[in-house]
Amino acid sequence: MDSTMTDAEIEQKIKNILVEEFECDPARLKTNTNLFTELDLDSIDAVDLVVRLQQEIQKKVEPDDFRQIRTLGDVVAAVSKLVNA
């Protein structure tokens, strides 16, 4: 990933990961989509997502940064904060 990215670019990367790695339906991936109740991801999936994001953004993701995440928009905001810090 580039050193700075727009939220739209970050959201697209995350959507790509969710589709490729977790076989999520792209039509269901909206900013307010709940990762756990609507996409049926579990805590192991969340860890896998964080690991995959770390590979993409080449930065360490702190578990505390992702503890309160529930929606796709929450993930975008957390990654944006890391990438554009």
Steps between C-alpha positions, in 0.01 A plus 500: 500500500608856443612709793176701484165380375150634481226337700345382173825324402528342845138387489554336161809312628305376802207395281740310274642315802151417629395364160822310425589368845162466669275439197271790592239611248618835358139621483477476880812709566376845597663749736254417779509120447563325831787255453376260764120500480459562126809329355526225762867565572624372835790601722743275310392662173556842659856402593558370146368829361739699720795284391405545134465876547843516664647334191321748273586819686844391623428635849439330831137499599446526873228265629349788701446692174272222380328396823202734453457439129161374391437635149687529173510876558670443837773297327549772239534768770752295701713416195481860376631620835797260475581561134461876506660563839 
